[in-house]
Amino acid sequence: MREIKFRVWDKLLKRMLSWEWVHDNFFSRIFDYPNMIPMQYTGIEDKSGKEIYEGDLIQNEYGRICEVVWMEHAGCWDAHVRKFGAESKGGHLGFQNNEWPRHVIIIGNIYENPELLETK
């Protein structure tokens, strides 16, 4: 059984609201508030057991940083490369999501950690 849950980025308060908070307070109305950006749980965990959500920034053992996104046309979660790692030679984009639990860690998300996407 697939677990369906969300977390929400509050653009006004500039903070992430957990699934527990969203569920207990206004789950049925989160899509009615323009300042709220819902992000769905992928059903996948990183190698430390942390739940991966849409908008998370994940990193593999080579330093490649990807943003977790929903691919509407393919009907699946994907990792779009945002920054290549030091040992990365380019090549394929992202990494297989069935490998995420063994090879990636969550290093942040696009709202709370935009500095991770900056190139130096």
Secondary structure, DSSP 8 states (H G I E B T S, - for coil): -----EEEEETTTTEEE-HHHHHHHTGGGGGG-TTEEEEEEEEEE-TTS-EEETTEEEE-TT--EEEEEEETTTTEEEEEEEE--TT----SSS--GGGHHHH-EEEEETTT-GGGG---
